[in-house]
Structures are given as structure tokens and as C-alpha cells.
Amino acid sequence: MHQKLIVEKIASVLEATDSTYDEKLTKLLDKASRIFVTGAGRSGLVARFFAMRLMHAGYQVYIVGEIVTPSIQNGDLFIVITGSGETETMIAFTKRAKAVGAQIVTISTRSQSTVADISDLVIQIGTPDQFVKIASMPMGTTFELSTLIFLEATVAHIIHEKGIAEEVMRTTHANLE
């Protein structure tokens, strides 16, 4: 029962999401010198998942906050995943990235927020009314799972368009496991 509810909810959110976002995001990814991704809490876990897939697809990508992450610079792409667009640390990170000349992409439930207003591209996942409280999908689950699937579909778009074989992606997969 709960699996069906979750799958149906995510499907409805993704159906309401602009179908051109994957192409827009891919263009920015391809244009960037380097890519930095971030999010707080579980959105941060989604950001890590996306960063790993981008690395497998051949992009130079960093996760904000890791000890080996270099300084962001002009020409880089900063991707922030934030349901509300009002998380204080995400606001501070976004302002700093913008100040040094990085392009900003926000993935959010809202097209207007403090973070979205600073961004060059806002990818609004679903519509705001789709994120009302659902007892079996608490505390942002709908946004996080929908965003995870949206980003995985974007990677699928990238590897299909570029003809990247899974065998090629496997060459960058961790081998110290």
C-alpha cells in the first residue's frame, strides 16, 4: 500500500516538472569548467548521489564541504538542492558562489525564494501544492525522492546523448571498496 502511494506521488510530481529541464541542465554542465553540488540534510544525500553519477559520466565534480573540495571560481557551476530555498547555509553558499562568478542552478519546490532569486536557472520540481504534508511521506520525502529520480533521469539523458557506455563509466567507479 505505501509503496504504491509513494510511487504514484513521485510520478505525479515528475509529470508536473518541466520536461526541458534535463536539456537545460546538461548544457550548463557541459559548459562549466568544474561542477560543485550541495544540499543540506537529505537533500545533501541526493546531491552526493548526483555528484557520483556526474563523475562516472566524466565530469569534474566536487561536493561542497568535503576536505578535498577546491575553491569555486568564475566559470564553475554551482548546483544547490534545497526544497524551500531558504536554508541559511545554502543561502550563504549561493551568495559566495555568485560573488566569484559561478553559474548557479537551484533545484527546489519553489521558483521564487532567496536562493532561487540569486540563481541563473531554477529547476522547480513539481508544483508547490504537491508538497503538502502526507503522513506516510514526512519531512521532505516527496521532494527528495522526486529530485533523486529527476537527476538520475538527467544522467540517463546525458549518457544516452553522449553515447557513454556503462563499461566506460565503470572505469571511474570506486575500486577501493
C-alpha positions as protocol buffer text, in pm:
chain_id: "A"
residue {
  index: 1
  type: MET
  ca { x: 0 y: 0 z: 0 }
}
residue {
  index: 2
  type: HIS
  ca { x: 268 y: 254 z: 98 }
}
residue {
  index: 3
  type: GLN
  ca { x: 494 y: 164 z: -195 }
}
residue {
  index: 4
  type: LYS
  ca { x: 215 y: 234 z: -440 }
}
residue {
  index: 5
  type: LEU
  ca { x: 134 y: 566 z: -269 }
}
residue {
  index: 6
  type: ILE
  ca { x: 497 y: 677 z: -287 }
}
residue {
  index: 7
  type: VAL
  ca { x: 547 y: 570 z: -648 }
}
residue {
  index: 8
  type: GLU
  ca { x: 222 y: 739 z: -759 }
}
residue {
  index: 9
  type: LYS
  ca { x: 307 y: 1060 z: -573 }
}
residue {
  index: 10
  type: ILE
  ca { x: 656 y: 1082 z: -724 }
}
residue {
  index: 11
  type: ALA
  ca { x: 518 y: 1005 z: -1070 }
}
residue {
  index: 12
  type: SER
  ca { x: 267 y: 1290 z: -1039 }
}
residue {
  index: 13
  type: VAL
  ca { x: 537 y: 1532 z: -924 }
}
residue {
  index: 14
  type: LEU
  ca { x: 766 y: 1440 z: -1212 }
}
residue {
  index: 15
  type: GLU
  ca { x: 480 y: 1470 z: -1463 }
}
residue {
  index: 16
  type: ALA
  ca { x: 429 y: 1827 z: -1340 }
}
residue {
  index: 17
  type: THR
  ca { x: 800 y: 1908 z: -1377 }
}
residue {
  index: 18
  type: ASP
  ca { x: 909 y: 2090 z: -1694 }
}
residue {
  index: 19
  type: SER
  ca { x: 1035 y: 1825 z: -1938 }
}
residue {
  index: 20
  type: THR
  ca { x: 1305 y: 2057 z: -2080 }
}
residue {
  index: 21
  type: TYR
  ca { x: 1500 y: 2090 z: -1755 }
}
residue {
  index: 22
  type: ASP
  ca { x: 1727 y: 1794 z: -1829 }
}
residue {
  index: 23
  type: GLU
  ca { x: 1846 y: 1956 z: -2153 }
}
residue {
  index: 24
  type: LYS
  ca { x: 1894 y: 2297 z: -1987 }
}
residue {
  index: 25
  type: LEU
  ca { x: 2092 y: 2143 z: -1703 }
}
residue {
  index: 26
  type: THR
  ca { x: 2302 y: 1933 z: -1942 }
}
residue {
  index: 27
  type: LYS
  ca { x: 2401 y: 2245 z: -2139 }
}
residue {
  index: 28
  type: LEU
  ca { x: 2519 y: 2416 z: -1821 }
}
residue {
  index: 29
  type: LEU
  ca { x: 2705 y: 2104 z: -1706 }
}
residue {
  index: 30
  type: ASP
  ca { x: 2885 y: 2081 z: -2041 }
}
residue {
  index: 31
  type: LYS
  ca { x: 2977 y: 2449 z: -2038 }
}
residue {
  index: 32
  type: ALA
  ca { x: 3116 y: 2451 z: -1684 }
}
residue {
  index: 33
  type: SER
  ca { x: 3486 y: 2431 z: -1601 }
}
residue {
  index: 34
  type: ARG
  ca { x: 3401 y: 2238 z: -1285 }
}
residue {
  index: 35
  type: ILE
  ca { x: 3082 y: 2146 z: -1102 }
}
residue {
  index: 36
  type: PHE
  ca { x: 3008 y: 2191 z: -732 }
}
residue {
  index: 37
  type: VAL
  ca { x: 2699 y: 2037 z: -571 }
}
residue {
  index: 38
  type: THR
  ca { x: 2544 y: 2088 z: -231 }
}
residue {
  index: 39
  type: GLY
  ca { x: 2235 y: 2042 z: -21 }
}
residue {
  index: 40
  type: ALA
  ca { x: 2154 y: 2021 z: 348 }
}
residue {
  index: 41
  type: GLY
  ca { x: 2033 y: 1708 z: 523 }
}
residue {
  index: 42
  type: ARG
  ca { x: 1873 y: 1452 z: 296 }
}
residue {
  index: 43
  type: SER
  ca { x: 1892 y: 1697 z: 4 }
}
residue {
  index: 44
  type: GLY
  ca { x: 2267 y: 1677 z: 63 }
}
residue {
  index: 45
  type: LEU
  ca { x: 2249 y: 1300 z: 21 }
}
residue {
  index: 46
  type: VAL
  ca { x: 2070 y: 1349 z: -312 }
}
residue {
  index: 47
  type: ALA
  ca { x: 2345 y: 1596 z: -411 }
}
residue {
  index: 48
  type: ARG
  ca { x: 2612 y: 1335 z: -331 }
}
residue {
  index: 49
  type: PHE
  ca { x: 2431 y: 1073 z: -538 }
}
residue {
  index: 50
  type: PHE
  ca { x: 2414 y: 1314 z: -833 }
}
residue {
  index: 51
  type: ALA
  ca { x: 2781 y: 1412 z: -796 }
}
residue {
  index: 52
  type: MET
  ca { x: 2886 y: 1048 z: -806 }
}
residue {
  index: 53
  type: ARG
  ca { x: 2687 y: 986 z: -1126 }
}
residue {
  index: 54
  type: LEU
  ca { x: 2832 y: 1300 z: -1288 }
}
residue {
  index: 55
  type: MET
  ca { x: 3182 y: 1179 z: -1202 }
}
residue {
  index: 56
  type: HIS
  ca { x: 3102 y: 841 z: -1359 }
}
residue {
  index: 57
  type: ALA
  ca { x: 2990 y: 1028 z: -1671 }
}
residue {
  index: 58
  type: GLY
  ca { x: 3324 y: 1208 z: -1695 }
}
residue {
  index: 59
  type: TYR
  ca { x: 3257 y: 1545 z: -1533 }
}
residue {
  index: 60
  type: GLN
  ca { x: 3492 y: 1714 z: -1287 }
}
residue {
  index: 61
  type: VAL
  ca { x: 3265 y: 1743 z: -985 }
}
residue {
  index: 62
  type: TYR
  ca { x: 3304 y: 1834 z: -618 }
}
residue {
  index: 63
  type: ILE
  ca { x: 3081 y: 1809 z: -313 }
}
residue {
  index: 64
  type: VAL
  ca { x: 3073 y: 2127 z: -107 }
}
residue {
  index: 65
  type: GLY
  ca { x: 3213 y: 2070 z: 241 }
}
residue {
  index: 66
  type: GLU
  ca { x: 3447 y: 1783 z: 159 }
}
residue {
  index: 67
  type: ILE
  ca { x: 3803 y: 1842 z: 272 }
}
residue {
  index: 68
  type: VAL
  ca { x: 3943 y: 1799 z: -83 }
}
residue {
  index: 69
  type: THR
  ca { x: 3695 y: 2039 z: -246 }
}
residue {
  index: 70
  type: PRO
  ca { x: 3882 y: 2335 z: -400 }
}
residue {
  index: 71
  type: SER
  ca { x: 3764 y: 2695 z: -408 }
}
residue {
  index: 72
  type: ILE
  ca { x: 3486 y: 2774 z: -651 }
}
residue {
  index: 73
  type: GLN
  ca { x: 3575 y: 3017 z: -930 }
}
residue {
  index: 74
  type: ASN
  ca { x: 3441 y: 3207 z: -1226 }
}
residue {
  index: 75
  type: GLY
  ca { x: 3339 y: 2958 z: -1495 }
}
residue {
  index: 76
  type: ASP
  ca { x: 3232 y: 2690 z: -1247 }
}
residue {
  index: 77
  type: LEU
  ca { x: 2877 y: 2564 z: -1198 }
}
residue {
  index: 78
  type: PHE
  ca { x: 2720 y: 2557 z: -852 }
}
residue {
  index: 79
  type: ILE
  ca { x: 2418 y: 2330 z: -807 }
}
residue {
  index: 80
  type: VAL
  ca { x: 2221 y: 2368 z: -486 }
}
residue {
  index: 81
  type: ILE
  ca { x: 1939 y: 2132 z: -389 }
}
residue {
  index: 82
  type: THR
  ca { x: 1702 y: 2297 z: -144 }
}
residue {
  index: 83
  type: GLY
  ca { x: 1333 y: 2226 z: -108 }
}
residue {
  index: 84
  type: SER
  ca { x: 1248 y: 2562 z: 47 }
}
residue {
  index: 85
  type: GLY
  ca { x: 1526 y: 2776 z: -97 }
}
residue {
  index: 86
  type: GLU
  ca { x: 1556 y: 2936 z: 245 }
}
residue {
  index: 87
  type: THR
  ca { x: 1812 y: 2719 z: 427 }
}
residue {
  index: 88
  type: GLU
  ca { x: 2062 y: 2964 z: 578 }
}
residue {
  index: 89
  type: THR
  ca { x: 2376 y: 2770 z: 484 }
}
residue {
  index: 90
  type: MET
  ca { x: 2252 y: 2724 z: 126 }
}
residue {
  index: 91
  type: ILE
  ca { x: 2185 y: 3099 z: 102 }
}
residue {
  index: 92
  type: ALA
  ca { x: 2538 y: 3177 z: 222 }
}
residue {
  index: 93
  type: PHE
  ca { x: 2697 y: 2924 z: -15 }
}
residue {
  index: 94
  type: THR
  ca { x: 2494 y: 3052 z: -310 }
}
residue {
  index: 95
  type: LYS
  ca { x: 2582 y: 3417 z: -241 }
}
residue {
  index: 96
  type: ARG
  ca { x: 2951 y: 3328 z: -223 }
}
residue {
  index: 97
  type: ALA
  ca { x: 2942 y: 3123 z: -544 }
}
residue {
  index: 98
  type: LYS
  ca { x: 2762 y: 3406 z: -724 }
}
residue {
  index: 99
  type: ALA
  ca { x: 3013 y: 3664 z: -593 }
}
residue {
  index: 100
  type: VAL
  ca { x: 3305 y: 3478 z: -754 }
}
residue {
  index: 101
  type: GLY
  ca { x: 3123 y: 3446 z: -1087 }
}
residue {
  index: 102
  type: ALA
  ca { x: 2998 y: 3088 z: -1081 }
}
residue {
  index: 103
  type: GLN
  ca { x: 2676 y: 2999 z: -1260 }
}
residue {
  index: 104
  type: ILE
  ca { x: 2405 y: 2894 z: -1015 }
}
residue {
  index: 105
  type: VAL
  ca { x: 2141 y: 2623 z: -1057 }
}
residue {
  index: 106
  type: THR
  ca { x: 1884 y: 2575 z: -784 }
}
residue {
  index: 107
  type: ILE
  ca { x: 1670 y: 2264 z: -766 }
}
residue {
  index: 108
  type: SER
  ca { x: 1371 y: 2337 z: -545 }
}
residue {
  index: 109
  type: THR
  ca { x: 998 y: 2311 z: -487 }
}
residue {
  index: 110
  type: ARG
  ca { x: 973 y: 2687 z: -533 }
}
residue {
  index: 111
  type: SER
  ca { x: 1054 y: 2907 z: -829 }
}
residue {
  index: 112
  type: GLN
  ca { x: 1096 y: 3208 z: -601 }
}
residue {
  index: 113
  type: SER
  ca { x: 1300 y: 3206 z: -282 }
}
residue {
  index: 114
  type: THR
  ca { x: 1616 y: 3368 z: -152 }
}
residue {
  index: 115
  type: VAL
  ca { x: 1835 y: 3105 z: -323 }
}
residue {
  index: 116
  type: ALA
  ca { x: 1623 y: 3090 z: -641 }
}
residue {
  index: 117
  type: ASP
  ca { x: 1637 y: 3467 z: -680 }
}
residue {
  index: 118
  type: ILE
  ca { x: 2019 y: 3451 z: -694 }
}
residue {
  index: 119
  type: SER
  ca { x: 2021 y: 3168 z: -947 }
}
residue {
  index: 120
  type: ASP
  ca { x: 2075 y: 3160 z: -1322 }
}
residue {
  index: 121
  type: LEU
  ca { x: 1844 y: 2859 z: -1359 }
}
residue {
  index: 122
  type: VAL
  ca { x: 1576 y: 2736 z: -1121 }
}
residue {
  index: 123
  type: ILE
  ca { x: 1460 y: 2381 z: -1171 }
}
residue {
  index: 124
  type: GLN
  ca { x: 1125 y: 2365 z: -999 }
}
residue {
  index: 125
  type: ILE
  ca { x: 1038 y: 2009 z: -913 }
}
residue {
  index: 126
  type: GLY
  ca { x: 660 y: 1967 z: -939 }
}
residue {
  index: 127
  type: THR
  ca { x: 426 y: 2240 z: -821 }
}
residue {
  index: 128
  type: PRO
  ca { x: 412 y: 2390 z: -470 }
}
residue {
  index: 129
  type: ASP
  ca { x: 70 y: 2240 z: -398 }
}
residue {
  index: 130
  type: GLN
  ca { x: 214 y: 1889 z: -446 }
}
residue {
  index: 131
  type: PHE
  ca { x: 428 y: 1923 z: -136 }
}
residue {
  index: 132
  type: VAL
  ca { x: 157 y: 1941 z: 128 }
}
residue {
  index: 133
  type: LYS
  ca { x: 205 y: 1714 z: 429 }
}
residue {
  index: 134
  type: ILE
  ca { x: 150 y: 1347 z: 360 }
}
residue {
  index: 135
  type: ALA
  ca { x: 158 y: 1126 z: 669 }
}
residue {
  index: 136
  type: SER
  ca { x: 348 y: 842 z: 503 }
}
residue {
  index: 137
  type: MET
  ca { x: 595 y: 1074 z: 325 }
}
residue {
  index: 138
  type: PRO
  ca { x: 713 y: 1308 z: 604 }
}
residue {
  index: 139
  type: MET
  ca { x: 962 y: 1591 z: 619 }
}
residue {
  index: 140
  type: GLY
  ca { x: 1053 y: 1646 z: 256 }
}
residue {
  index: 141
  type: THR
  ca { x: 1044 y: 1287 z: 134 }
}
residue {
  index: 142
  type: THR
  ca { x: 838 y: 1380 z: -173 }
}
residue {
  index: 143
  type: PHE
  ca { x: 1089 y: 1647 z: -281 }
}
residue {
  index: 144
  type: GLU
  ca { x: 1397 y: 1438 z: -212 }
}
residue {
  index: 145
  type: LEU
  ca { x: 1279 y: 1124 z: -390 }
}
residue {
  index: 146
  type: SER
  ca { x: 1139 y: 1322 z: -684 }
}
residue {
  index: 147
  type: THR
  ca { x: 1465 y: 1515 z: -715 }
}
residue {
  index: 148
  type: LEU
  ca { x: 1670 y: 1196 z: -694 }
}
residue {
  index: 149
  type: ILE
  ca { x: 1474 y: 1041 z: -979 }
}
residue {
  index: 150
  type: PHE
  ca { x: 1479 y: 1364 z: -1183 }
}
residue {
  index: 151
  type: LEU
  ca { x: 1859 y: 1382 z: -1152 }
}
residue {
  index: 152
  type: GLU
  ca { x: 1908 y: 1013 z: -1230 }
}
residue {
  index: 153
  type: ALA
  ca { x: 1693 y: 1066 z: -1542 }
}
residue {
  index: 154
  type: THR
  ca { x: 1912 y: 1365 z: -1631 }
}
residue {
  index: 155
  type: VAL
  ca { x: 2220 y: 1142 z: -1609 }
}
residue {
  index: 156
  type: ALA
  ca { x: 2041 y: 887 z: -1828 }
}
residue {
  index: 157
  type: HIS
  ca { x: 1978 y: 1170 z: -2079 }
}
residue {
  index: 158
  type: ILE
  ca { x: 2348 y: 1264 z: -2068 }
}
residue {
  index: 159
  type: ILE
  ca { x: 2484 y: 914 z: -2119 }
}
residue {
  index: 160
  type: HIS
  ca { x: 2231 y: 847 z: -2396 }
}
residue {
  index: 161
  type: GLU
  ca { x: 2303 y: 1173 z: -2580 }
}
residue {
  index: 162
  type: LYS
  ca { x: 2680 y: 1131 z: -2549 }
}
residue {
  index: 163
  type: GLY
  ca { x: 2683 y: 758 z: -2609 }
}
residue {
  index: 164
  type: ILE
  ca { x: 2870 y: 685 z: -2287 }
}
residue {
  index: 165
  type: ALA
  ca { x: 2883 y: 309 z: -2239 }
}
residue {
  index: 166
  type: GLU
  ca { x: 2841 y: 158 z: -1894 }
}
residue {
  index: 167
  type: GLU
  ca { x: 3181 y: -5 z: -1936 }
}
residue {
  index: 168
  type: VAL
  ca { x: 3335 y: 343 z: -1970 }
}
residue {
  index: 169
  type: MET
  ca { x: 3151 y: 463 z: -1661 }
}
residue {
  index: 170
  type: ARG
  ca { x: 3274 y: 160 z: -1466 }
}
residue {
  index: 171
  type: THR
  ca { x: 3637 y: 268 z: -1523 }
}
residue {
  index: 172
  type: THR
  ca { x: 3578 y: 557 z: -1281 }
}
residue {
  index: 173
  type: HIS
  ca { x: 3379 y: 355 z: -1027 }
}
residue {
  index: 174
  type: ALA
  ca { x: 3545 y: 318 z: -686 }
}
residue {
  index: 175
  type: ASN
  ca { x: 3776 y: 17 z: -667 }
}
residue {
  index: 176
  type: LEU
  ca { x: 3883 y: 58 z: -304 }
}
residue {
  index: 177
  type: GLU
  ca { x: 3568 y: -94 z: -158 }
}
